[in-house]
Every structure is written in structure tokens, then in C-alpha cells.
Amino acid sequence: MTFAPRFSPDGQSVVMSLQQGGNANIFKMDLRSRQTTRLTNDAAIDTSPSFSPDGSQIVFESDRGGTQQLYVMSAGGGGAQRISFGPGRYSTPVWSPRGDLIAFTKQHQGRFMIGVMRPDGKGERILTEGYHNEGPAWSPNGRVLVFFRDTPGANGGPQVWTVDLTGYNEQRVETPAFASDPSWSPLID
């Protein structure tokens, strides 16, 4: 099973998680040659890879340390360094277009949060929390995150929201029905 694919910044390759033999590792595929390269080789589940804007590094989530945490490695693989050390589980990392921050979903004590940290793991900030917040994606200018929030109750369901980097300007994006897993398009000329 292949899941969580993301294009490289130059559009020439895709990084993804590929499940084989009960565990999932990170692979990169050259789109011209269709050549696939294994980037991680761990008994843990490695998934949700995201390239840095210059294409030199990849952030991903892994449970290799016992719980879901964030790791950064070279785009060529190997030498993954853990960058998340707070309480809770970290997932769905995505590198900012400016390269200065990594957004993530954090789960701790029954709460779901959207936050950011620097690529070295320092400066963690939680921007919003709710019943079930997940799946952050960056605006092209790197100032706003879009994510989805599942609301509880009989009429509840997933809805798309935005929050800016201050964490104070949170807004619901109107959709004709329930919506989840948003992604921002690049700037269109």
C-alpha cells in the first residue's frame, strides 16, 4: 500500500510512504525514470513525508521512538534526527514555503492541536486546538495554515478552517458540505 505522497519542490520526484511486510518506510520516486529509492529502513511506521522548499531535506513522522514523533533527514535518506520532544504524539508534518517552520498536528490528553516549530525542533507554538484538528497545509506566502476540524454532536462533521501564524485569526472556510484534508494551490499567475 502506498500513501501520503508529496511532490518535490522541482516537481521531478515524489516522496511517499510504502507499506511492505507489515511496516511502512519512506520512498522517493523519480518521475522521469520511475526509479524508486528507499529512504528509510526501520521496523517502525514512517509516514507523512514533506520536502523542505529547497528539496534538500524531508520531515516525516515515525513511531520508531515508541510514539509518533517528527524526524528530519536528508532528501537522499539516512541519518534521521528527531525534532519533536514535547508531550503527546506529533503527526502530519508539512514544511513552510519559506523553510523557516514545520507545521504539525499534535495529540495530547485527548486534545488535537495545530502547531509550528523550527526545523531543528525549537520554538514550538500551538496555534489552535479543538475537538479534532488535523491536516495542516500552508498558504503560498507561509503566513496562514488551512486545516480541518471535526465538530462533535448530532450535526457535527469535518469543516475547513484557517489560522494565521499569530494563532488569533481563526476563520471557518464555507463549503457546501462537510470537508476535510485541505490543500492550498500555489500562486496562480
C-alpha atoms as a printed R data frame, in Angstrom:
    type eleno elety resid chain resno       x      y       z
1   ATOM     1    CA   MET     A     1   0.000  0.000   0.000
2   ATOM     2    CA   THR     A     2   1.299  3.443  -0.914
3   ATOM     3    CA   PHE     A     3   0.079  6.548   0.908
4   ATOM     4    CA   ALA     A     4   0.874 10.180   1.859
5   ATOM     5    CA   PRO     A     5   2.608 11.195  -1.417
6   ATOM     6    CA   ARG     A     6   4.093 14.690  -1.872
7   ATOM     7    CA   PHE     A     7   5.836 16.271  -4.842
8   ATOM     8    CA   SER     A     8   9.364 17.622  -4.583
9   ATOM     9    CA   PRO     A     9   9.677 21.407  -4.996
10  ATOM    10    CA   ASP     A    10  11.025 20.968  -8.551
11  ATOM    11    CA   GLY     A    11   8.194 18.565  -9.472
12  ATOM    12    CA   GLN     A    12  10.658 15.896 -10.656
13  ATOM    13    CA   SER     A    13  10.055 13.367  -7.869
14  ATOM    14    CA   VAL     A    14   7.503 12.179  -5.348
15  ATOM    15    CA   VAL     A    15   8.190 11.118  -1.780
16  ATOM    16    CA   MET     A    16   5.734  8.656  -0.200
17  ATOM    17    CA   SER     A    17   5.213  6.014   2.425
18  ATOM    18    CA   LEU     A    18   5.123  2.440   1.148
19  ATOM    19    CA   GLN     A    19   3.913 -0.423   3.299
20  ATOM    20    CA   GLN     A    20   5.664 -3.739   2.771
21  ATOM    21    CA   GLY     A    21   5.703 -6.730   5.095
22  ATOM    22    CA   GLY     A    22   3.790 -5.046   7.914
23  ATOM    23    CA   ASN     A    23   5.744 -1.818   8.258
24  ATOM    24    CA   ALA     A    24   5.889  1.412   6.300
25  ATOM    25    CA   ASN     A    25   9.033  3.185   5.086
26  ATOM    26    CA   ILE     A    26   9.701  6.369   3.116
27  ATOM    27    CA   PHE     A    27  10.492  6.031  -0.606
28  ATOM    28    CA   LYS     A    28  11.280  8.563  -3.316
29  ATOM    29    CA   MET     A    29  10.338  8.065  -6.969
30  ATOM    30    CA   ASP     A    30  11.984  9.886  -9.853
31  ATOM    31    CA   LEU     A    31   9.048 10.762 -12.102
32  ATOM    32    CA   ARG     A    32  11.093 10.688 -15.317
33  ATOM    33    CA   SER     A    33  12.703  7.274 -14.868
34  ATOM    34    CA   ARG     A    34  10.109  5.794 -12.471
35  ATOM    35    CA   GLN     A    35  13.104  4.650 -10.377
36  ATOM    36    CA   THR     A    36  12.188  4.178  -6.699
37  ATOM    37    CA   THR     A    37  14.700  4.674  -3.871
38  ATOM    38    CA   ARG     A    38  14.124  3.561  -0.282
39  ATOM    39    CA   LEU     A    39  14.985  6.413   2.115
40  ATOM    40    CA   THR     A    40  14.239  4.781   5.490
41  ATOM    41    CA   ASN     A    41  14.717  1.198   6.600
42  ATOM    42    CA   ASP     A    42  13.180  0.831  10.020
43  ATOM    43    CA   ALA     A    43  10.821 -1.644  11.681
44  ATOM    44    CA   ALA     A    44   8.666  1.331  12.754
45  ATOM    45    CA   ILE     A    45   5.970  3.092  10.762
46  ATOM    46    CA   ASP     A    46   7.486  6.012   8.817
47  ATOM    47    CA   THR     A    47   4.911  8.147   7.002
48  ATOM    48    CA   SER     A    48   3.710 11.659   6.036
49  ATOM    49    CA   PRO     A    49   6.926 12.901   4.367
50  ATOM    50    CA   SER     A    50   7.261 16.534   3.269
51  ATOM    51    CA   PHE     A    51  10.165 18.170   1.398
52  ATOM    52    CA   SER     A    52  11.880 21.341   2.536
53  ATOM    53    CA   PRO     A    53  11.348 24.163  -0.004
54  ATOM    54    CA   ASP     A    54  14.873 23.736  -1.396
55  ATOM    55    CA   GLY     A    55  14.367 19.957  -1.734
56  ATOM    56    CA   SER     A    56  17.409 19.104   0.389
57  ATOM    57    CA   GLN     A    57  15.598 17.662   3.424
58  ATOM    58    CA   ILE     A    58  12.467 15.698   4.317
59  ATOM    59    CA   VAL     A    59  10.409 15.860   7.503
60  ATOM    60    CA   PHE     A    60   8.276 12.825   8.373
61  ATOM    61    CA   GLU     A    61   6.512 11.158  11.271
62  ATOM    62    CA   SER     A    62   7.645  7.887  12.807
63  ATOM    63    CA   ASP     A    63   6.876  5.765  15.853
64  ATOM    64    CA   ARG     A    64  10.458  4.462  15.983
65  ATOM    65    CA   GLY     A    65  10.896  6.098  19.410
66  ATOM    66    CA   GLY     A    66   7.770  4.430  20.848
67  ATOM    67    CA   THR     A    67   5.231  7.153  19.950
68  ATOM    68    CA   GLN     A    68   4.519  9.271  16.862
69  ATOM    69    CA   GLN     A    69   7.231 11.925  16.627
70  ATOM    70    CA   LEU     A    70   8.726 14.135  13.897
71  ATOM    71    CA   TYR     A    71  12.085 13.454  12.235
72  ATOM    72    CA   VAL     A    72  14.171 15.305   9.645
73  ATOM    73    CA   MET     A    73  16.595 13.619   7.242
74  ATOM    74    CA   SER     A    74  18.480 14.398   4.061
75  ATOM    75    CA   ALA     A    75  16.402 14.056   0.873
76  ATOM    76    CA   GLY     A    76  18.791 11.219  -0.022
77  ATOM    77    CA   GLY     A    77  17.771  9.275   3.097
78  ATOM    78    CA   GLY     A    78  19.524  8.056   6.231
79  ATOM    79    CA   GLY     A    79  20.571  9.873   9.373
80  ATOM    80    CA   ALA     A    80  17.097 10.883  10.557
81  ATOM    81    CA   GLN     A    81  17.129 13.244  13.545
82  ATOM    82    CA   ARG     A    82  14.173 13.531  15.920
83  ATOM    83    CA   ILE     A    83  12.949 17.124  16.275
84  ATOM    84    CA   SER     A    84   9.768 16.821  18.427
85  ATOM    85    CA   PHE     A    85  10.226 16.309  22.157
86  ATOM    86    CA   GLY     A    86   7.082 17.728  23.781
87  ATOM    87    CA   PRO     A    87   4.460 15.582  25.480
88  ATOM    88    CA   GLY     A    88   1.990 13.861  23.173
89  ATOM    89    CA   ARG     A    89   2.056 12.497  19.630
90  ATOM    90    CA   TYR     A    90   3.072 14.501  16.559
91  ATOM    91    CA   SER     A    91   1.859 13.824  13.015
92  ATOM    92    CA   THR     A    92   1.136 15.257   9.527
93  ATOM    93    CA   PRO     A    93   4.232 17.493   9.314
94  ATOM    94    CA   VAL     A    94   4.500 19.940   6.421
95  ATOM    95    CA   TRP     A    95   7.369 22.312   5.678
96  ATOM    96    CA   SER     A    96   6.551 26.016   5.214
97  ATOM    97    CA   PRO     A    97   7.162 27.586   1.790
98  ATOM    98    CA   ARG     A    98   9.770 29.874   3.358
99  ATOM    99    CA   GLY     A    99  11.565 26.941   5.017
100 ATOM   100    CA   ASP     A   100  11.558 28.547   8.453
101 ATOM   101    CA   LEU     A   101   8.816 26.437  10.093
102 ATOM   102    CA   ILE     A   102   7.253 22.989  10.083
103 ATOM   103    CA   ALA     A   103   3.519 22.743  10.829
104 ATOM   104    CA   PHE     A   104   2.117 19.644  12.522
105 ATOM   105    CA   THR     A   105  -0.838 18.028  14.262
106 ATOM   106    CA   LYS     A   106  -0.299 17.241  17.939
107 ATOM   107    CA   GLN     A   107  -2.429 14.978  20.126
108 ATOM   108    CA   HIS     A   108  -2.111 15.210  23.894
109 ATOM   109    CA   GLN     A   109  -4.538 14.389  26.713
110 ATOM   110    CA   GLY     A   110  -7.458 13.978  24.319
111 ATOM   111    CA   ARG     A   111  -6.874 17.332  22.599
112 ATOM   112    CA   PHE     A   112  -5.935 17.864  18.939
113 ATOM   113    CA   MET     A   113  -3.747 20.861  18.185
114 ATOM   114    CA   ILE     A   114  -2.213 22.523  15.139
115 ATOM   115    CA   GLY     A   115   1.220 23.964  15.807
116 ATOM   116    CA   VAL     A   116   4.517 25.020  14.295
117 ATOM   117    CA   MET     A   117   8.187 24.584  15.187
118 ATOM   118    CA   ARG     A   118  11.506 25.436  13.604
119 ATOM   119    CA   PRO     A   119  13.192 22.670  11.539
120 ATOM   120    CA   ASP     A   120  15.568 21.998  14.442
121 ATOM   121    CA   GLY     A   121  12.576 21.374  16.751
122 ATOM   122    CA   LYS     A   122  12.940 24.583  18.751
123 ATOM   123    CA   GLY     A   123  10.301 27.255  19.204
124 ATOM   124    CA   GLU     A   124   7.226 25.008  19.275
125 ATOM   125    CA   ARG     A   125   3.992 27.054  19.314
126 ATOM   126    CA   ILE     A   126   0.419 25.781  19.372
127 ATOM   127    CA   LEU     A   127  -1.795 27.946  17.147
128 ATOM   128    CA   THR     A   128  -5.194 26.339  17.712
129 ATOM   129    CA   GLU     A   129  -6.798 23.384  19.394
130 ATOM   130    CA   GLY     A   130 -10.169 21.733  19.166
131 ATOM   131    CA   TYR     A   131 -12.138 18.523  19.293
132 ATOM   132    CA   HIS     A   132 -10.370 17.044  16.284
133 ATOM   133    CA   ASN     A   133  -7.992 19.349  14.386
134 ATOM   134    CA   GLU     A   134  -5.798 17.749  11.717
135 ATOM   135    CA   GLY     A   135  -4.025 18.048   8.386
136 ATOM   136    CA   PRO     A   136  -2.358 21.480   8.235
137 ATOM   137    CA   ALA     A   137  -1.327 22.927   4.856
138 ATOM   138    CA   TRP     A   138   0.476 26.232   4.204
139 ATOM   139    CA   SER     A   139  -0.688 29.217   2.205
140 ATOM   140    CA   PRO     A   140   1.768 30.116  -0.593
141 ATOM   141    CA   ASN     A   141   3.090 33.102   1.404
142 ATOM   142    CA   GLY     A   142   3.701 30.996   4.541
143 ATOM   143    CA   ARG     A   143   1.576 33.217   6.797
144 ATOM   144    CA   VAL     A   144  -1.615 31.137   7.130
145 ATOM   145    CA   LEU     A   145  -2.414 27.474   7.715
146 ATOM   146    CA   VAL     A   146  -5.531 25.687   6.496
147 ATOM   147    CA   PHE     A   147  -6.671 22.561   8.376
148 ATOM   148    CA   PHE     A   148  -9.827 20.622   9.142
149 ATOM   149    CA   ARG     A   149 -11.750 20.376  12.391
150 ATOM   150    CA   ASP     A   150 -14.287 17.682  13.117
151 ATOM   151    CA   THR     A   151 -17.052 19.080  15.318
152 ATOM   152    CA   PRO     A   152 -18.880 16.845  17.805
153 ATOM   153    CA   GLY     A   153 -22.629 16.427  18.096
154 ATOM   154    CA   ALA     A   154 -25.569 15.285  16.002
155 ATOM   155    CA   ASN     A   155 -24.955 17.907  13.277
156 ATOM   156    CA   GLY     A   156 -21.178 17.790  13.578
157 ATOM   157    CA   GLY     A   157 -18.702 16.801  10.926
158 ATOM   158    CA   PRO     A   158 -15.423 17.912   9.358
159 ATOM   159    CA   GLN     A   159 -15.086 21.559   8.325
160 ATOM   160    CA   VAL     A   160 -12.187 23.544   6.867
161 ATOM   161    CA   TRP     A   161 -10.614 26.327   8.927
162 ATOM   162    CA   THR     A   162  -7.696 28.737   8.624
163 ATOM   163    CA   VAL     A   163  -5.459 30.224  11.287
164 ATOM   164    CA   ASP     A   164  -2.626 32.724  10.861
165 ATOM   165    CA   LEU     A   165   0.783 32.386  12.493
166 ATOM   166    CA   THR     A   166  -0.276 34.553  15.446
167 ATOM   167    CA   GLY     A   167  -2.913 31.960  16.338
168 ATOM   168    CA   TYR     A   168  -5.508 34.691  16.836
169 ATOM   169    CA   ASN     A   169  -7.193 34.990  13.445
170 ATOM   170    CA   GLU     A   170  -9.073 31.707  13.113
171 ATOM   171    CA   GLN     A   171 -11.791 31.527  10.432
172 ATOM   172    CA   ARG     A   172 -14.092 28.856   9.050
173 ATOM   173    CA   VAL     A   173 -13.972 28.348   5.279
174 ATOM   174    CA   GLU     A   174 -17.532 27.987   4.000
175 ATOM   175    CA   THR     A   175 -18.103 24.811   1.987
176 ATOM   176    CA   PRO     A   176 -21.391 23.412   0.625
177 ATOM   177    CA   ALA     A   177 -21.000 20.219   2.687
178 ATOM   178    CA   PHE     A   178 -18.573 18.648   5.136
179 ATOM   179    CA   ALA     A   179 -14.935 18.959   4.042
180 ATOM   180    CA   SER     A   180 -11.538 17.632   5.163
181 ATOM   181    CA   ASP     A   181  -7.887 17.294   4.122
182 ATOM   182    CA   PRO     A   182  -7.483 20.755   2.551
183 ATOM   183    CA   SER     A   183  -4.536 21.751   0.388
184 ATOM   184    CA   TRP     A   184  -3.587 25.202  -0.846
185 ATOM   185    CA   SER     A   185  -2.820 25.746  -4.523
186 ATOM   186    CA   PRO     A   186   0.397 27.521  -5.471
187 ATOM   187    CA   LEU     A   187   0.173 31.156  -6.552
188 ATOM   188    CA   ILE     A   188  -1.524 31.406  -9.914
189 ATOM   189    CA   ASP     A   189  -0.214 33.998 -12.373
